[in-house]
Amino acid sequence: SVQEFMTFTSQLIAERSALGSRASVKEQEYLCHVYVRSDGLAGVVIADNEYPQRVCFTLLDKVLEEFSRQVSKMDWPSGSPATISYSALDGYLSKYQVQRVPV
């Protein structure tokens, strides 16, 4: 499924990225933008080739910064969507979603 692909690819890319690094990796028809902070907190945005890279990293900066303020660092390693509540993500995804006009 698409969800499984996104989860597996995100985990793999984040695990293989160095602390304090940013990278964009092509996977199938997508670009996966990863940011691993120096404290080990990581985020991945999977987008098409047309979505601006700079915007992806701005989104990652904001989401990871807010997440780190709201969720205890002790919960990061063992946390999952089922155990960590972070409702602000939906708002960020909505705000940064590109609305395409049909031709």
C-alpha positions as CSV (number, residue, x, y, z in Angstrom):
1,S,0.0,0.0,0.0
2,V,1.0,3.6,-0.3
3,Q,1.0,4.1,3.5
4,E,3.4,1.1,3.9
5,F,5.7,2.5,1.1
6,M,5.8,5.9,2.8
7,T,6.4,4.5,6.3
8,F,9.1,2.1,5.2
9,T,10.9,4.6,2.9
10,S,10.8,7.4,5.5
11,Q,12.2,5.1,8.2
12,L,15.0,3.9,6.0
13,I,16.0,7.3,4.8
14,A,16.0,8.8,8.3
15,E,18.0,5.9,9.7
16,R,20.7,6.3,7.0
17,S,21.0,10.1,7.4
18,A,23.6,11.7,9.7
19,L,22.7,13.9,12.6
20,G,22.3,17.5,11.6
21,S,21.8,16.7,8.0
22,R,19.3,17.5,5.2
23,A,18.9,15.6,2.0
24,S,16.6,14.9,-0.8
25,V,16.4,11.4,-2.2
26,K,14.6,10.2,-5.3
27,E,12.5,7.1,-4.7
28,Q,10.3,5.9,-7.6
29,E,8.5,9.0,-8.9
30,Y,8.8,10.9,-5.6
31,L,11.4,13.1,-3.9
32,C,11.9,12.3,-0.2
33,H,13.2,15.3,1.8
34,V,14.7,14.3,5.1
35,Y,15.9,16.5,8.0
36,V,17.6,14.9,11.0
37,R,18.3,17.4,13.7
38,S,21.4,17.2,15.9
39,D,19.2,15.9,18.8
40,G,18.2,12.9,16.7
41,L,14.6,14.0,15.9
42,A,13.9,13.4,12.2
43,G,11.2,14.2,9.7
44,V,10.5,13.3,6.1
45,V,8.4,14.9,3.5
46,I,7.5,12.9,0.4
47,A,6.5,15.1,-2.5
48,D,6.4,15.0,-6.3
49,N,9.2,16.6,-8.3
50,E,7.3,19.8,-8.8
51,Y,6.9,20.7,-5.1
52,P,9.7,23.2,-4.1
53,Q,12.5,21.7,-2.0
54,R,12.9,24.9,0.0
55,V,9.3,24.7,1.1
56,C,9.7,21.1,2.2
57,F,12.6,22.0,4.4
58,T,10.7,25.0,5.8
59,L,7.8,22.7,6.7
60,L,10.2,20.2,8.3
61,D,11.8,22.9,10.4
62,K,8.5,24.2,11.7
63,V,7.0,20.8,12.4
64,L,10.0,19.4,14.2
65,E,10.5,22.5,16.2
66,E,6.9,22.5,17.4
67,F,6.9,18.8,18.0
68,S,10.0,19.0,20.1
69,R,8.3,21.7,22.3
70,Q,5.1,19.7,22.7
71,V,6.4,16.1,23.1
72,S,8.9,15.0,25.7
73,K,12.2,13.9,24.4
74,M,11.9,10.8,26.5
75,D,8.9,9.7,24.3
76,W,10.6,10.2,20.9
77,P,12.4,6.8,20.6
78,S,9.4,4.6,21.6
79,G,6.6,6.8,20.4
80,S,4.2,6.1,17.6
81,P,1.0,7.8,16.2
82,A,-0.9,5.6,18.6
83,T,1.0,6.8,21.7
84,I,1.9,10.4,20.9
85,S,-0.7,13.0,20.2
86,Y,0.5,15.8,17.8
87,S,-2.6,17.4,16.3
88,A,-0.7,20.3,14.8
89,L,0.6,18.2,11.9
90,D,-2.7,18.2,10.1
91,G,-2.8,22.0,10.1
92,Y,0.7,22.2,8.7
93,L,0.0,19.7,6.0
94,S,-3.2,21.6,5.0
95,K,-1.3,24.9,5.0
96,Y,1.5,23.7,2.9
97,Q,-0.6,21.7,0.4
98,V,-0.5,23.0,-3.1
99,Q,-3.8,23.5,-4.7
100,R,-3.6,22.6,-8.4
101,V,-5.9,24.3,-10.9
102,P,-7.3,21.8,-13.5
103,V,-6.4,22.6,-17.0
